[in-house]
């Protein structure tokens, strides 16, 4: 009987310690499981299968684009809205267009914007990722320290997440000046303007980049709005072809919205891509065009 008492005490001690452990650990485990479940439940952004990329006939060549010797079109998106993946990306794949995505880097946890997995899926399919600052701040209002933070911080984040070199940039709100452009040039080789966002009445033909009117730190772009018509697009495409120019289209959201000026409906977006797809001009990302221009410049230096 005496030998059984110590054993009984050990069993009771073991049970007591186990209960204490359960009491301490269980809440942590349950709360962690709840957080993960909640995130999975409330974050609607998912990576889904998309149609295979269908290369346009005119783009079925290994020869690099020749900007200003042939007409070229680039389709770009500013901000990184989630509808780019859910509404635009399948259509882009179907019609054979790789795009340049100018991303705001502090929005990856916002369900209204693209997630990192979605962007990685797009990157694997040929999408180019470029920078649009960290917070979408008006760069002309920042001091030197904050300006550097927005420029270098966004570049570092994108390079760490997606690899490669992030060399191309666009300024929020189309707002820039000589000082911001100088700083942008410290980190990036190009800057796409958004003057079309600011002045809808401006001559759209001025948004075509030509050999006589081209500045890599002030790339002109044509902003596609909710009310942009197929006739509008056809006109500027024809002028680009006529002048062997480089047309950069800037989109934002692809959504049915009567209030967002820069939200293009999915139906209109599909019709626009169908029109663009039939145009006799090659398509390329901003990065591919810049690579071609840099290669041409180096070839001149060698000669």
WOMONOR-V9392 format. One record per helix or strand. SS is the DSSP state (hx for helix, st for strand). FROM is the first residue (numbers start at 1). LEN is the number of residues. Records with the same first field share a line. If there is no record, write none. Layout:
SS: FROM-LEN  FROM-LEN
This chain:
hx: 2-41  57-3  83-13  116-9  139-3  144-19  172-3  178-10  195-4  204-4  230-13  266-12  286-17
st: 67-1  70-1  72-8  81-1  99-5  113-1  128-4  168-3  190-3  208-3  213-1  219-1  222-2  246-6  253-2  263-2  282-2
